[in-house]
Amino acid sequence: MLVSSITNYLMYNFGVYIDTEMVGNAFDSNTREALDLATFSGIVWVLLTGIIPALLIVFAKIKYQKFGK
């Protein structure tokens, strides 16, 4: 969910298309390059669309029942 949230932010706000070559370039970049893209709106975006939903899924209580009920 976090990766999806980050890529959604980049695609929506910068108009880029994330492909396999861009993923490879992301692993080759350093921390300074990655932090250049970190903005307040980006942090809020990832918080609202990635971190909070992920926490809701992690802490959701699932009640298991037999299939027939």
Phi and psi restraints in degrees (range 20) as a CNS / XPLOR table:
assign (resid 1 and name C) (resid 2 and name N)
       (resid 2 and name CA) (resid 2 and name C) 1.0 -67.8 20.0 2
assign (resid 2 and name N) (resid 2 and name CA)
       (resid 2 and name C) (resid 3 and name N) 1.0 -44.1 20.0 2
assign (resid 2 and name C) (resid 3 and name N)
       (resid 3 and name CA) (resid 3 and name C) 1.0 -63.8 20.0 2
assign (resid 3 and name N) (resid 3 and name CA)
       (resid 3 and name C) (resid 4 and name N) 1.0 -41.3 20.0 2
assign (resid 3 and name C) (resid 4 and name N)
       (resid 4 and name CA) (resid 4 and name C) 1.0 -62.3 20.0 2
assign (resid 4 and name N) (resid 4 and name CA)
       (resid 4 and name C) (resid 5 and name N) 1.0 -41.0 20.0 2
assign (resid 4 and name C) (resid 5 and name N)
       (resid 5 and name CA) (resid 5 and name C) 1.0 -64.2 20.0 2
assign (resid 5 and name N) (resid 5 and name CA)
       (resid 5 and name C) (resid 6 and name N) 1.0 -43.5 20.0 2
assign (resid 5 and name C) (resid 6 and name N)
       (resid 6 and name CA) (resid 6 and name C) 1.0 -65.8 20.0 2
assign (resid 6 and name N) (resid 6 and name CA)
       (resid 6 and name C) (resid 7 and name N) 1.0 -45.8 20.0 2
assign (resid 6 and name C) (resid 7 and name N)
       (resid 7 and name CA) (resid 7 and name C) 1.0 -66.4 20.0 2
assign (resid 7 and name N) (resid 7 and name CA)
       (resid 7 and name C) (resid 8 and name N) 1.0 -35.0 20.0 2
assign (resid 7 and name C) (resid 8 and name N)
       (resid 8 and name CA) (resid 8 and name C) 1.0 -62.9 20.0 2
assign (resid 8 and name N) (resid 8 and name CA)
       (resid 8 and name C) (resid 9 and name N) 1.0 -42.1 20.0 2
assign (resid 8 and name C) (resid 9 and name N)
       (resid 9 and name CA) (resid 9 and name C) 1.0 -61.7 20.0 2
assign (resid 9 and name N) (resid 9 and name CA)
       (resid 9 and name C) (resid 10 and name N) 1.0 -47.3 20.0 2
assign (resid 9 and name C) (resid 10 and name N)
       (resid 10 and name CA) (resid 10 and name C) 1.0 -63.4 20.0 2
assign (resid 10 and name N) (resid 10 and name CA)
       (resid 10 and name C) (resid 11 and name N) 1.0 -42.6 20.0 2
assign (resid 10 and name C) (resid 11 and name N)
       (resid 11 and name CA) (resid 11 and name C) 1.0 -67.9 20.0 2
assign (resid 11 and name N) (resid 11 and name CA)
       (resid 11 and name C) (resid 12 and name N) 1.0 -41.1 20.0 2
assign (resid 11 and name C) (resid 12 and name N)
       (resid 12 and name CA) (resid 12 and name C) 1.0 -72.7 20.0 2
assign (resid 12 and name N) (resid 12 and name CA)
       (resid 12 and name C) (resid 13 and name N) 1.0 -44.9 20.0 2
assign (resid 12 and name C) (resid 13 and name N)
       (resid 13 and name CA) (resid 13 and name C) 1.0 -88.3 20.0 2
assign (resid 13 and name N) (resid 13 and name CA)
       (resid 13 and name C) (resid 14 and name N) 1.0 -27.8 20.0 2
assign (resid 13 and name C) (resid 14 and name N)
       (resid 14 and name CA) (resid 14 and name C) 1.0 -108.1 20.0 2
assign (resid 14 and name N) (resid 14 and name CA)
       (resid 14 and name C) (resid 15 and name N) 1.0 -5.9 20.0 2
assign (resid 14 and name C) (resid 15 and name N)
       (resid 15 and name CA) (resid 15 and name C) 1.0 65.5 20.0 2
assign (resid 15 and name N) (resid 15 and name CA)
       (resid 15 and name C) (resid 16 and name N) 1.0 33.4 20.0 2
assign (resid 15 and name C) (resid 16 and name N)
       (resid 16 and name CA) (resid 16 and name C) 1.0 -102.9 20.0 2
assign (resid 16 and name N) (resid 16 and name CA)
       (resid 16 and name C) (resid 17 and name N) 1.0 157.0 20.0 2
assign (resid 16 and name C) (resid 17 and name N)
       (resid 17 and name CA) (resid 17 and name C) 1.0 -110.1 20.0 2
assign (resid 17 and name N) (resid 17 and name CA)
       (resid 17 and name C) (resid 18 and name N) 1.0 121.6 20.0 2
assign (resid 17 and name C) (resid 18 and name N)
       (resid 18 and name CA) (resid 18 and name C) 1.0 -83.9 20.0 2
assign (resid 18 and name N) (resid 18 and name CA)
       (resid 18 and name C) (resid 19 and name N) 1.0 116.0 20.0 2
assign (resid 18 and name C) (resid 19 and name N)
       (resid 19 and name CA) (resid 19 and name C) 1.0 -122.6 20.0 2
assign (resid 19 and name N) (resid 19 and name CA)
       (resid 19 and name C) (resid 20 and name N) 1.0 -177.4 20.0 2
assign (resid 19 and name C) (resid 20 and name N)
       (resid 20 and name CA) (resid 20 and name C) 1.0 -64.2 20.0 2
assign (resid 20 and name N) (resid 20 and name CA)
       (resid 20 and name C) (resid 21 and name N) 1.0 -33.4 20.0 2
assign (resid 20 and name C) (resid 21 and name N)
       (resid 21 and name CA) (resid 21 and name C) 1.0 -66.7 20.0 2
assign (resid 21 and name N) (resid 21 and name CA)
       (resid 21 and name C) (resid 22 and name N) 1.0 -39.0 20.0 2
assign (resid 21 and name C) (resid 22 and name N)
       (resid 22 and name CA) (resid 22 and name C) 1.0 -67.4 20.0 2
assign (resid 22 and name N) (resid 22 and name CA)
       (resid 22 and name C) (resid 23 and name N) 1.0 -35.0 20.0 2
assign (resid 22 and name C) (resid 23 and name N)
       (resid 23 and name CA) (resid 23 and name C) 1.0 -64.4 20.0 2
assign (resid 23 and name N) (resid 23 and name CA)
       (resid 23 and name C) (resid 24 and name N) 1.0 -42.5 20.0 2
assign (resid 23 and name C) (resid 24 and name N)
       (resid 24 and name CA) (resid 24 and name C) 1.0 -62.6 20.0 2
assign (resid 24 and name N) (resid 24 and name CA)
       (resid 24 and name C) (resid 25 and name N) 1.0 -40.3 20.0 2
assign (resid 24 and name C) (resid 25 and name N)
       (resid 25 and name CA) (resid 25 and name C) 1.0 -66.0 20.0 2
assign (resid 25 and name N) (resid 25 and name CA)
       (resid 25 and name C) (resid 26 and name N) 1.0 -33.7 20.0 2
assign (resid 25 and name C) (resid 26 and name N)
       (resid 26 and name CA) (resid 26 and name C) 1.0 -64.4 20.0 2
assign (resid 26 and name N) (resid 26 and name CA)
       (resid 26 and name C) (resid 27 and name N) 1.0 -37.3 20.0 2
assign (resid 26 and name C) (resid 27 and name N)
       (resid 27 and name CA) (resid 27 and name C) 1.0 -73.1 20.0 2
assign (resid 27 and name N) (resid 27 and name CA)
       (resid 27 and name C) (resid 28 and name N) 1.0 -22.8 20.0 2
assign (resid 27 and name C) (resid 28 and name N)
       (resid 28 and name CA) (resid 28 and name C) 1.0 -85.7 20.0 2
assign (resid 28 and name N) (resid 28 and name CA)
       (resid 28 and name C) (resid 29 and name N) 1.0 -14.7 20.0 2
assign (resid 28 and name C) (resid 29 and name N)
       (resid 29 and name CA) (resid 29 and name C) 1.0 -80.0 20.0 2
assign (resid 29 and name N) (resid 29 and name CA)
       (resid 29 and name C) (resid 30 and name N) 1.0 162.5 20.0 2
assign (resid 29 and name C) (resid 30 and name N)
       (resid 30 and name CA) (resid 30 and name C) 1.0 -98.3 20.0 2
assign (resid 30 and name N) (resid 30 and name CA)
       (resid 30 and name C) (resid 31 and name N) 1.0 177.1 20.0 2
assign (resid 30 and name C) (resid 31 and name N)
       (resid 31 and name CA) (resid 31 and name C) 1.0 -64.9 20.0 2
assign (resid 31 and name N) (resid 31 and name CA)
       (resid 31 and name C) (resid 32 and name N) 1.0 -36.9 20.0 2
assign (resid 31 and name C) (resid 32 and name N)
       (resid 32 and name CA) (resid 32 and name C) 1.0 -62.1 20.0 2
assign (resid 32 and name N) (resid 32 and name CA)
       (resid 32 and name C) (resid 33 and name N) 1.0 -41.8 20.0 2
assign (resid 32 and name C) (resid 33 and name N)
       (resid 33 and name CA) (resid 33 and name C) 1.0 -64.5 20.0 2
assign (resid 33 and name N) (resid 33 and name CA)
       (resid 33 and name C) (resid 34 and name N) 1.0 -39.6 20.0 2
assign (resid 33 and name C) (resid 34 and name N)
       (resid 34 and name CA) (resid 34 and name C) 1.0 -68.7 20.0 2
assign (resid 34 and name N) (resid 34 and name CA)
       (resid 34 and name C) (resid 35 and name N) 1.0 -38.6 20.0 2
assign (resid 34 and name C) (resid 35 and name N)
       (resid 35 and name CA) (resid 35 and name C) 1.0 -71.1 20.0 2
assign (resid 35 and name N) (resid 35 and name CA)
       (resid 35 and name C) (resid 36 and name N) 1.0 -20.2 20.0 2
assign (resid 35 and name C) (resid 36 and name N)
       (resid 36 and name CA) (resid 36 and name C) 1.0 -64.6 20.0 2
assign (resid 36 and name N) (resid 36 and name CA)
       (resid 36 and name C) (resid 37 and name N) 1.0 -27.5 20.0 2
assign (resid 36 and name C) (resid 37 and name N)
       (resid 37 and name CA) (resid 37 and name C) 1.0 -87.7 20.0 2
assign (resid 37 and name N) (resid 37 and name CA)
       (resid 37 and name C) (resid 38 and name N) 1.0 -10.8 20.0 2
assign (resid 37 and name C) (resid 38 and name N)
       (resid 38 and name CA) (resid 38 and name C) 1.0 -77.7 20.0 2
assign (resid 38 and name N) (resid 38 and name CA)
       (resid 38 and name C) (resid 39 and name N) 1.0 115.4 20.0 2
assign (resid 38 and name C) (resid 39 and name N)
       (resid 39 and name CA) (resid 39 and name C) 1.0 -124.1 20.0 2
assign (resid 39 and name N) (resid 39 and name CA)
       (resid 39 and name C) (resid 40 and name N) 1.0 168.3 20.0 2
assign (resid 39 and name C) (resid 40 and name N)
       (resid 40 and name CA) (resid 40 and name C) 1.0 -60.8 20.0 2
assign (resid 40 and name N) (resid 40 and name CA)
       (resid 40 and name C) (resid 41 and name N) 1.0 -44.0 20.0 2
assign (resid 40 and name C) (resid 41 and name N)
       (resid 41 and name CA) (resid 41 and name C) 1.0 -65.3 20.0 2
assign (resid 41 and name N) (resid 41 and name CA)
       (resid 41 and name C) (resid 42 and name N) 1.0 -34.2 20.0 2
assign (resid 41 and name C) (resid 42 and name N)
       (resid 42 and name CA) (resid 42 and name C) 1.0 -68.1 20.0 2
assign (resid 42 and name N) (resid 42 and name CA)
       (resid 42 and name C) (resid 43 and name N) 1.0 -39.4 20.0 2
assign (resid 42 and name C) (resid 43 and name N)
       (resid 43 and name CA) (resid 43 and name C) 1.0 -66.0 20.0 2
assign (resid 43 and name N) (resid 43 and name CA)
       (resid 43 and name C) (resid 44 and name N) 1.0 -42.3 20.0 2
assign (resid 43 and name C) (resid 44 and name N)
       (resid 44 and name CA) (resid 44 and name C) 1.0 -63.9 20.0 2
assign (resid 44 and name N) (resid 44 and name CA)
       (resid 44 and name C) (resid 45 and name N) 1.0 -41.6 20.0 2
assign (resid 44 and name C) (resid 45 and name N)
       (resid 45 and name CA) (resid 45 and name C) 1.0 -58.7 20.0 2
assign (resid 45 and name N) (resid 45 and name CA)
       (resid 45 and name C) (resid 46 and name N) 1.0 -49.7 20.0 2
assign (resid 45 and name C) (resid 46 and name N)
       (resid 46 and name CA) (resid 46 and name C) 1.0 -66.7 20.0 2
assign (resid 46 and name N) (resid 46 and name CA)
       (resid 46 and name C) (resid 47 and name N) 1.0 -36.1 20.0 2
assign (resid 46 and name C) (resid 47 and name N)
       (resid 47 and name CA) (resid 47 and name C) 1.0 -63.5 20.0 2
assign (resid 47 and name N) (resid 47 and name CA)
       (resid 47 and name C) (resid 48 and name N) 1.0 -46.7 20.0 2
assign (resid 47 and name C) (resid 48 and name N)
       (resid 48 and name CA) (resid 48 and name C) 1.0 -77.4 20.0 2
assign (resid 48 and name N) (resid 48 and name CA)
       (resid 48 and name C) (resid 49 and name N) 1.0 -32.4 20.0 2
assign (resid 48 and name C) (resid 49 and name N)
       (resid 49 and name CA) (resid 49 and name C) 1.0 -106.7 20.0 2
assign (resid 49 and name N) (resid 49 and name CA)
       (resid 49 and name C) (resid 50 and name N) 1.0 -4.6 20.0 2
assign (resid 49 and name C) (resid 50 and name N)
       (resid 50 and name CA) (resid 50 and name C) 1.0 -127.1 20.0 2
assign (resid 50 and name N) (resid 50 and name CA)
       (resid 50 and name C) (resid 51 and name N) 1.0 -55.9 20.0 2
assign (resid 50 and name C) (resid 51 and name N)
       (resid 51 and name CA) (resid 51 and name C) 1.0 -73.7 20.0 2
assign (resid 51 and name N) (resid 51 and name CA)
       (resid 51 and name C) (resid 52 and name N) 1.0 -49.9 20.0 2
assign (resid 51 and name C) (resid 52 and name N)
       (resid 52 and name CA) (resid 52 and name C) 1.0 -62.7 20.0 2
assign (resid 52 and name N) (resid 52 and name CA)
       (resid 52 and name C) (resid 53 and name N) 1.0 -47.5 20.0 2
assign (resid 52 and name C) (resid 53 and name N)
       (resid 53 and name CA) (resid 53 and name C) 1.0 -61.5 20.0 2
assign (resid 53 and name N) (resid 53 and name CA)
       (resid 53 and name C) (resid 54 and name N) 1.0 -36.2 20.0 2
assign (resid 53 and name C) (resid 54 and name N)
       (resid 54 and name CA) (resid 54 and name C) 1.0 -64.6 20.0 2
assign (resid 54 and name N) (resid 54 and name CA)
       (resid 54 and name C) (resid 55 and name N) 1.0 -40.9 20.0 2
assign (resid 54 and name C) (resid 55 and name N)
       (resid 55 and name CA) (resid 55 and name C) 1.0 -66.1 20.0 2
assign (resid 55 and name N) (resid 55 and name CA)
       (resid 55 and name C) (resid 56 and name N) 1.0 -38.0 20.0 2
assign (resid 55 and name C) (resid 56 and name N)
       (resid 56 and name CA) (resid 56 and name C) 1.0 -62.8 20.0 2
assign (resid 56 and name N) (resid 56 and name CA)
       (resid 56 and name C) (resid 57 and name N) 1.0 -38.1 20.0 2
assign (resid 56 and name C) (resid 57 and name N)
       (resid 57 and name CA) (resid 57 and name C) 1.0 -69.7 20.0 2
assign (resid 57 and name N) (resid 57 and name CA)
       (resid 57 and name C) (resid 58 and name N) 1.0 -43.0 20.0 2
assign (resid 57 and name C) (resid 58 and name N)
       (resid 58 and name CA) (resid 58 and name C) 1.0 -62.5 20.0 2
assign (resid 58 and name N) (resid 58 and name CA)
       (resid 58 and name C) (resid 59 and name N) 1.0 -41.6 20.0 2
assign (resid 58 and name C) (resid 59 and name N)
       (resid 59 and name CA) (resid 59 and name C) 1.0 -95.7 20.0 2
assign (resid 59 and name N) (resid 59 and name CA)
       (resid 59 and name C) (resid 60 and name N) 1.0 7.5 20.0 2
assign (resid 59 and name C) (resid 60 and name N)
       (resid 60 and name CA) (resid 60 and name C) 1.0 -69.2 20.0 2
assign (resid 60 and name N) (resid 60 and name CA)
       (resid 60 and name C) (resid 61 and name N) 1.0 133.7 20.0 2
assign (resid 60 and name C) (resid 61 and name N)
       (resid 61 and name CA) (resid 61 and name C) 1.0 -89.4 20.0 2
assign (resid 61 and name N) (resid 61 and name CA)
       (resid 61 and name C) (resid 62 and name N) 1.0 123.7 20.0 2
assign (resid 61 and name C) (resid 62 and name N)
       (resid 62 and name CA) (resid 62 and name C) 1.0 -105.0 20.0 2
assign (resid 62 and name N) (resid 62 and name CA)
       (resid 62 and name C) (resid 63 and name N) 1.0 126.1 20.0 2
assign (resid 62 and name C) (resid 63 and name N)
       (resid 63 and name CA) (resid 63 and name C) 1.0 -100.4 20.0 2
assign (resid 63 and name N) (resid 63 and name CA)
       (resid 63 and name C) (resid 64 and name N) 1.0 111.6 20.0 2
assign (resid 63 and name C) (resid 64 and name N)
       (resid 64 and name CA) (resid 64 and name C) 1.0 -84.8 20.0 2
assign (resid 64 and name N) (resid 64 and name CA)
       (resid 64 and name C) (resid 65 and name N) 1.0 134.7 20.0 2
assign (resid 64 and name C) (resid 65 and name N)
       (resid 65 and name CA) (resid 65 and name C) 1.0 -133.9 20.0 2
assign (resid 65 and name N) (resid 65 and name CA)
       (resid 65 and name C) (resid 66 and name N) 1.0 163.7 20.0 2
assign (resid 65 and name C) (resid 66 and name N)
       (resid 66 and name CA) (resid 66 and name C) 1.0 -65.5 20.0 2
assign (resid 66 and name N) (resid 66 and name CA)
       (resid 66 and name C) (resid 67 and name N) 1.0 155.1 20.0 2
assign (resid 66 and name C) (resid 67 and name N)
       (resid 67 and name CA) (resid 67 and name C) 1.0 -61.1 20.0 2
assign (resid 67 and name N) (resid 67 and name CA)
       (resid 67 and name C) (resid 68 and name N) 1.0 -35.4 20.0 2
assign (resid 67 and name C) (resid 68 and name N)
       (resid 68 and name CA) (resid 68 and name C) 1.0 -75.6 20.0 2
assign (resid 68 and name N) (resid 68 and name CA)
       (resid 68 and name C) (resid 69 and name N) 1.0 -12.7 20.0 2
